[in-house]
Amino acid sequence: MNLGSLLFVFLFIALPDHAQPPSGSISGRTIITVGDTSILRGSPSGGTWSSANYQIATVDASGIVTGVSTGTVNIWYYPPPGSYYNSTYAIVTIKDPTFVRSIEQNIDNAIEIYPNPANASLTVSSNDKISRIIVTNLIGQTIYCSYDHNEKVQVDVSGLATGIYLVRINGTEVRKFVKQ
C-alpha cells in the first residue's frame, strides 16, 4: 500500500458523515369531523401539501384540511425547495359528526342550570344525584357551597352582585350563569 492510498483511507474514515437534514414541522388540529376543516401550518413556510388518501381528507395549497369520510390519513408537508429540511407528515383523524354530536348532547343534557340569567333563584338539575354545588366568581373566590343528595337543587342567588359566576357540580362539571 502506498502513501496516497493510506491517506485516502485515513480521510475516508476520519471525516464525519454528513448529518441528515432535520424534518420540517406541522402544527394544527389533527382531529376533525366529516365536513369540518382544520388549518395546518408547515415550518419552514412556503412548502407544499399532499394527502395520502383524498377519499378520507383533502388538503389545499395553504394547508386547509377537509374531512371527506371517517378514517385516519397522513397529511404530508414538503418544505420549499432549497430549504435544509426533509418532508414530514401529520396523522389526521376524521370522525363521524353524528357520533360526536350525540356524545356532546348527552354530556350537555346531563346537567341543566336555569333560569340563566337568574335574579333570585337558580335551579341546578341532573340525571344523577347532586352531592355538592360550589358557586365562585370569575377570580375563583367561593361565594356559595352546599352539600345535597337530590337530582334538583335550588340556589338562592338574590344576594349576589350582578355579574358572571361559575357553578361547579359534584366537583367535576362547571357551568356559567349570569346574575342580573
C-alpha positions, 0 to 999 in steps of 0.5 A: 500500500502506498502513501496516497492510498493510506491517506485516502483511507485515513480521510475516508474514515476520519471525516464525519458523515454528513448529518441528515437534514432535520424534518420540517414541522406541522402544527394544527388540529389533527382531529376533525369531523366529516365536513369540518376543516382544520388549518395546518401550518408547515415550518419552514413556510412556503412548502407544499401539501399532499394527502395520502388518501383524498377519499378520507381528507383533502388538503389545499395549497395553504394547508386547509384540511377537509374531512371527506369520510371517517378514517385516519390519513397522513397529511404530508408537508414538503418544505420549499425547495432549497430549504435544509429540511426533509418532508414530514407528515401529520396523522389526521383523524376524521370522525363521524359528526353524528357520533360526536354530536350525540356524545356532546348532547348527552354530556350537555343534557346531563346537567341543566342550570336555569333560569340563566340569567337568574335574579333570585333563584337558580335551579341546578338539575341532573340525571344523577344525584347532586352531592355538592354545588360550589358557586365562585366568581370569575377570580375563583373566590367561593361565594356559595357551597352546599352539600345535597343528595337530590337530582334538583337543587335550588340556589338562592342567588338574590344576594349576589352582585350582578355579574358572571359566576361559575357553578361547579357540580359534584366537583367535576362539571362547571357551568356559567350563569349570569346574575342580573 
